[in-house]
Amino acid sequence: MNNAAELHAQGFKPPRTIEELRKHLQAAIEVEHLTIPVYMTGMYTIRPDTNRLAYYAIRSVVLEEMLHLTLAANLLNAVGGEPNTAHPAFVAKYPAKLPFSSDELPPIGLRHFSPEALDTFLTIERPRSLVPPEEGQGWTSIGQFYDAIGKGLRALVAEQGEGGVFTGDPGRQVGPEDFYNSGGEAFRVTDLKSALTAIEVISEQGEGAGDSIWDSDDRFFGEERQLAHYFRFNEIRAGRSYGRHDTPRTPPSGPLLDVTWEDAYKIHGDSKVADYKRFEEQSRVYAEAAAFNLCYATLLSYLDGAFNGWPRLMCLAVPTMLELRDRAERLYRNPHPDPELAKDGVFASATFELEQQHFEAARDQVEQNIEAVDREPGAPIDLSAVTAQTGEQFA
């Protein structure tokens, strides 16, 4: 399934066929997803009741990355593709390379809340205006990647017409009634205009609109505009807020922010569940880490169902994210099972290792919940039959 590696070897360029476009869009889903465990790790390792501004800034970006993943899936469905998020190959092995990215970009690892973690976040979200243009060997900003998709999409529509490109089933689209958060809403992609809007939303929430530090939520969603992802992260890294008239090329000039790097659970980013299992006296840590991975597979399975005919399953992802938060709180506060690492102040952490058995177990749970509401694919789902938590937000 790893389309990115295949096409990267051919040189980075806009997709020239519908099949290449579908592969690019599946890679876009992979790009959006790859960032989520990285940001979650930074957020989860903040000690309770500390660095609240940083915690909620990272949380807001995680939610918007979920929106971006959903819009990328809508794009793929619109052109007749089939999103795949419930498969071991979909989940990166960290440290991981961003699909289609230039070799100049280092692999992305899991780090605890620290200056180094924020440097990783900034590498991921760098605006196009702050990096050199791509030269055929991969993008150096996510905006460049989506630019290539947009160029290919326009060319294909010019060649084949909208009817020849947008051949997907509209019933597979995730709409605002299925997914909404304070950073925008999902919307259906059915034609070139809505497709280009989705690309614009994804790019501008990450790197800023019109070479500014602000996103375009006010223009697209009627919401108060916010700092784009890169600049939310740069505020934390600099320990200072941006002023209203600051620009992408100037440092933040506003008031100082209270950021305490020492208030974080130090982790070993390369830890594996198998490492925890080796220490029998720490079997509880192993059990929590294994349960976290199963819960994460369940989340991806709900997303896969939502993107493949059951859009309302997006709402079932909400309590699953709440469960992930709770499991993370129980996991990260434990010293690492390895006594030598624990002696150095290292704590246990989620490993985001997903194998086929995780998805098989998760699929059973998802299918039971679908069966419980007794609906055909595409029909409204009575979520009260499954959970009473859908009104809550991931925190």
N, C-alpha and C positions, 0 to 999 in steps of 0.2 A: 504494500500500500504506500510506501514511502515515496511519493511522486517527486518530492523536492530533490532528493539525491539524484534521481534519474535526469531531471531537466537541468539541474545545476551543472551537470557534466557537459551539457550541450552549450553552455554559455548563457548568461542572463540576458533575456530579451522579452519583449511582449509576446503573449501567446498568439499563434498564427492560425490555429484551427480550434474548433469547438472542443475537441478532446484535450488539446493543450490548455485551453481556458479552464476546463473542469479540473485539470490537474493543478493548475495555479491556484484555483479557489479552494481545493482541498488542502493545498499547502498553506493558504491563508488561514484556514481554520486551525491548522497545526501551529502556525506562528502565534495566533492569538492565545491558543491554549498553553503553549510552552511557557508563556510569561506568568500564568496564573500560579503554579506551584512556587515559582521564584518569589513573587510578591507575597503569597500566603506565608512563606517561610519567614520573610522579614517581619511580617505583621504578627505572626504567632509567637515569635521569640521575644517580643516586647513584654517585659514583666508587667503584671497587672497593676493598674492605677498609676502607670508612668507613661511618659511620652504620648499623652492622649492625642495631641494634635497630629503627631506622626502616624499613630495607629489609624486614626480616622481618614487621614489623607491616603494612606496605602489602601485601606478598605474601599474607599471610593473608587480607586483605580481598578481594584479587583472586580468590582461590580460592573464597571464600564468595559473591562475586558470580556466579561461574560456577554455584554451587549454586542461587542464587536464580533465575538465568536458566533453569536446568533445571526447577525447581519451577514457575515461571511457565508454561513450555512444557507440563509435565504438567497444569497447570490448564486450559490452552487445549485440549489433546487430550481431557481428561475431558469437556468440554462440546461435543465434536464439531467443534472448530476445527482449523485446520492451521497450525502455527507456520511462519514464514518468516524464516530468518536468512541465506539465501544470495541476496541481492538488493541491488543498489547503494542502493536507497532505505532499506534497513535500517540502513545505516552513516551515522551523523550527519556532517555537514560542520561541523567545529569552527572557531570556537566555536559551540556548539549549545545550543538551548533544550531543557530536559527536557520530554517530552510531558506535556500537561495541567497543567503547572506555572503558578503565578501569575506575572504580569508583574513582581512584586516580586523574583523570583529572576533574577539576571543570567544571560546565556548562559555555558555551561561551556566553558572553553578548555583547551588542552594547555599545561602549564607544567612547567618543570624543578623539582626538589626545592628548595623555598624556603618562607618563611612565606606567601607569596601562594598557592602551590600548596596548602598545608595549609588555608588559609582557604577555597579552592574545595572541598576535600574536606569540610570541616565544613558548608559550605552545602548540599552534596548530602545529607549524612547527618543533618541537624538533627532531633532528636526532636520529636514532636508537642507534648510538654509545654513546649517552649521557644519555640513559635511560636503566633501567634493562629490561631483556627479559620478554615477556608476559608469564603468567602462567595460561592460560585458562579462565581468567575473563575479558578479553578485552585488546586491544592494548594500549600502552602508547606513540606510535609514529605512524604517518600515514604510514611510511615505513614498520613497522611491519604488518599493515593491508594488504598492497599490497604484502608483502612477503607471507602471508597466501593465498592470491588469487593465486599467482604464483605457490605455492606448489600444491594447489588443481588442478590448470589447468594442470600442468605437469602430475600429477597422472591420471587425467581423459584421457589425450591424450595417455598415456601409456596403459591404460585399453581399450579404445574404438577407438583409432586411431584418426588422425586429422579429417578425414571425418565424424566421429561420434560426434565430438565436435563442429567443425566450420561449422554449418549448416545454418548460416544466409545468407540473400540475399546481395550480394556485392553491389547492387545498393543503399543500405541504408547507405553506408559508407560516411563519410565526409572527403574529401581529401584536399590537399594543395591549389587547385584552389578555394575551398570554404572558407577556414579559414587560415589566416597567420598573425603573428605579429612578432616583433623583438625578441621574446622569443621562437621561434620555429614555426613549422607548423603542422597542422593536417595531419595524414597519415592513409591509410586504414589498417585495421586489418583483415587478411584473413587466418592466420595460426599460429602455435605456435611461430615461430620466431618473427613475427610482433606483436603478443600479448605480448610476454615477453619484446620486445623493448618498447611498450607503457607503460608497468608497470615501466620499468627502467627510462624512460623519466620523468614520473610523480614523482617517488620517488627522483630522483637525482636533479631535479629542486627545490624540496622542501628542501632536507636535505644535498645535496652535493654528489659528485661522489667519490667513493673510499676512504671514510673517509677523505675527504678534505672539504674546505669551498667553493669549486667551483662546478658549475653545469657542465653538459656534452653537452652543446649546440654546442661546437666546434666539438665534435665527431659525433653527430647525424645530425646536421643541417648546418655544415660548417660556423657557426657564431662565433663571439668572445665569449669566455666563460664569464660568469658572476658569481657573488656571488650567492649561493643558497639562497632560501627565508629566511631561519632562519638567515643567516649571514647578509643579507641586512637589516633585521629588527634589528639585534643586533648592527649594526653600528649606527642606529638611537638611540637605547636605551642607548648605551654607549657614544654617542656623539663623536665618533672617528672612523676613517676608518680602514679597515683591510689592512695589508701589504701583499705583494705577497707570503711571506713564513709563514704567520700565519697559525695556525692549529685550528681545531674545539674546542680544549681544552684550548686554550690560548685566552686571551682577545685581542681586536683589538689594534694594535701597531702603526698605521699610524697617519696621521695628524688629528687634531681636526676638528669636523664638527659643523656647525652653526645650532643648534637645539634650538628653543625657544618655550618651552611648553606653555607659556602664550598666544601665538598667535593661539588660537584655540577657536571655539565656544563650550562652556561648554554645555553639553546636559544631559537630564534625560533619561537614556537608556531604561527605562521601559515605556516611554510615549506611549499612544495609540491614534489613530485617534479620538476615542470617547471622550478622554480627551479634545482635541481641540474643538470638537463640542459643548461642554458645555458652552463655552464662546462666546456668539454671537458677541461681539465686535471684536473678532478675527476670523471671518468667513473666511477671506482670507487665514489664516494659515491652517485652516481645509481644504479648497478647494485645496490648494497646496499639503498638505499631502495626501489627497485622490487621487489627480491626479498622484502623484508620484507612489503610489501603483498600480494604473491602468497601468501606463507605465511599471512598473516592471513586471506585469502580462503579458503584451504584449511581453516583452523581452523573458520571459520563454516560451511563446506560440510559438514564432519564433523558439526558440531552439527545442521545442518539434516537430515542423513540420520538422525542419532540420534533426532530429534524426529518423524520421519516414517516410522517403520516399522523402523528398524535401531538399536534402543537400544544395542547393543554397540559401535557406532561411537564412543560417548563415550570408550572406552578408546583409540581411535586419536587422539583429540584430545590426549592426554598428550604423546606424542613431538613433536607439532606445536607445543605450547606450549614444549617444551624447545628446539626449533629457533628459535622466536621469541626466546627469551632469548639464544641464541647469536648470532643475527643482530643483535639490539639491541646486544650488547657490541661487535660489529665496527663498527656504524654510529655510535653516539653518541660514540665517542672521536675521531672525525674533526672537524677544524675545518670550519665551514660553508664550502661552496664559494664563496660570495660573499666576495671579499677584504675588503670594507668591514665585513661582519658578523664575519668571522674576526678582523679587527683589534680588534673590540670584545670578543673572547673568546667569541663564539657558536660552538656546535658543531652538527653535523648531527644530525637527529632523524628518527624515524619520523613519517610524515604521516597514516597510516591513511586514505588515499584509495583507495577501491575502486570500480572500474568493472565493467561487464558482462563485459569480456574477462578480468578476474581470476577471476570466478566460473566462466566457461567453461573456463579452463585448470585451475582447481582441481577442477571437476567431473570432468574427464578423469582426474585423479589419483585422486580418491575412487572413481570407478567401476572403475578398474583394481584398486584394493585390494579392493573388494567382490568383483570377479570372481575375484581371486586366491584368496579363501577359499571361493568356490563354495557360497554358502548362500542360501537363500530369505529374504526379509524377515522379521524377527522371530525367526529361528533363531539359536542360539548361534554365535559367530564364533570360529574358531581364530586368535587374534591372533598366535600364534607364526609363522604363515605370512606375516605382514606386518611385524611389528616385534618386537624383543627388549627394547624400552625401556618397556613398559607398567607395569612395577613401579616406575618412577621417579616422582617428584613434580615439579611445576613449581617451579623455584627461580630 
